[in-house]
């Protein structure tokens, strides 16, 4: 998974220009700069996991309007080192697992005006959370690592085999700790690791990065109801072959429909942007012929209940690329990793090496490379 290209305020102010005055709903998709290009995670210890969870629409950041040389534009911050609240963590879990309300009465009287009220209610109804008292949840209270462990075990107990873990012993985790069993269960699968060889720090407040990484590791430990090879082939090969066909035919309506069906998250955003700003206006014209024996490497893929990382193989094309009246012929290898998420009972692509390559090309075509 590649890093973002634009890191300077100047580059980001240029990137804001195409979407100035245009809302995500007006465009029919989220613009990639406002929603998927955080400016505060490069070089962070959790950078790769943060990118994946953001691209898959599981986590969200804070959008702030800044000004540079008289130009106002929005920047996305994930604030990875900020302490995370109970309400925020619950929202991440509900979004990751797509938990639904079931009508059970929720007793908390301190969430009525909280932005995460619905997610807290859903989490309670699904047995993920309990209150800090019979009638309070304290959504703005900073969450501890022990509280996160308990919520993760309750949330993932049907899809993660916690009993197969190998927990370590820590000097700061006595057997009479209220979350002793939960902490050992998440530690046994390396969902929560110690902060040192002999300390698990169960009562420490957690950061946003720690919480996102632990949810990611939980998702990567799910082993129930795994997708078949045929299910994943349908999504990936359909996206690849029909996408090529529609680009060759300049059938942009069919291309948009395909993106809506087969893609989500960053892929949906980046592909629509590439279509609207490069392909449809014929900024660059592409024609391609598939020459490789295209397929997926199911046997060596990372396959889990809700997330899949799988390699697309032999996606070899003979290409024609026309720009400013000049046509260049070349061979392109579009093989590489594809990342999928199960959302609303449908597997969809949330990023891939090819999607990110197209995004990089789109950026360079419009703005050039950064010095």
Secondary structure, DSSP 8 states (H G I E B T S, - for coil): ----S--SHHHHHHHHHTTTT--HHHHTS--HHHHH-BSS-TT-TTHHHHHHHHHTTS---EEEEEEETTEEEEEEE--TTSB-BHHHHHHHHHHHHT----------SS-TT-TTHHHHHHHHHTTS---SSSS---TTSB-BHHHHHHHHHHHHTTTB-GGG------TT--TTSTTHHHHHHHHHTTSS--SBTTB--TTSB-BHHHHHHHHHHHHTTB-SS---HHHHHHHHHHHHHHHHHHHHHT-HHHHHHHHHHHB-HHHHHHHHHHIIIIITTTSSEEEEEE-S--EE--TTSEE-SSEEEEEEE--EEEEEEEETTEEEEEEEE--EEEEEEEETTEEEEEEEHHHHHHHHHHHHHHH----
